[in-house]
Amino acid sequence: MSSSFDVYVRRNTWLYCLDPRVKLAFVVVASTVTFLWANPLVALGVAAASLALLLLAGVEGGRVWHFLRGLLPLLAVVLVLTTLFSGGSGPAWFTIGPLRVTPAGFMQAALLAARLLALGLIFFFWLSTTDQGEMVRGFVALKPRSRCATCPSWPG
């Protein structure tokens, strides 16, 4: 029995030809932006940019939709459970027993769900447009060229 978790499919677009380190830099910057600002609109903007890059790369809409369809139940669970259990200050929209549904709780849930969506699309873009062998070669090429004072035993 064999299974593969590789989502890479070769295409002839400029995004596929980018160095894997450039795509890794995008992953790092986009993930940092997603977590640096506590605003669901920023996270949704990063998700939209990642989705646009996926479509520009020529990834089939069906593959993207299949990925999003798998992520939607998780997003719904995060949104509902965080809204119910985070509480939050301010007036309650409504209460269910000891649980208070507040605007602050909903905004926290929206932020978590938007961040999850953004991270999913960021990594889906990276994995969809980068061959695993190229990824490894890109990681190997990241090693420092010279020895430094803080890492004297680095193999060079």
Buried (B, 14 or more C-beta within 10 A) or exposed (E): EEEEEEBBBEBEEEBBEBEBBEBBEBBEEBBEBBBEBEBBEBBBBBBEBBBEBBEEBBBEEEBBEEBBEEBEEEBEEBBEEBBBEBBBEEEBEEEEEEBBBBBBBBBBBBBBBBBBBBBBBBBBBBBBBBBEEBBEEBEEEEEEEEEEEEEEEEEE
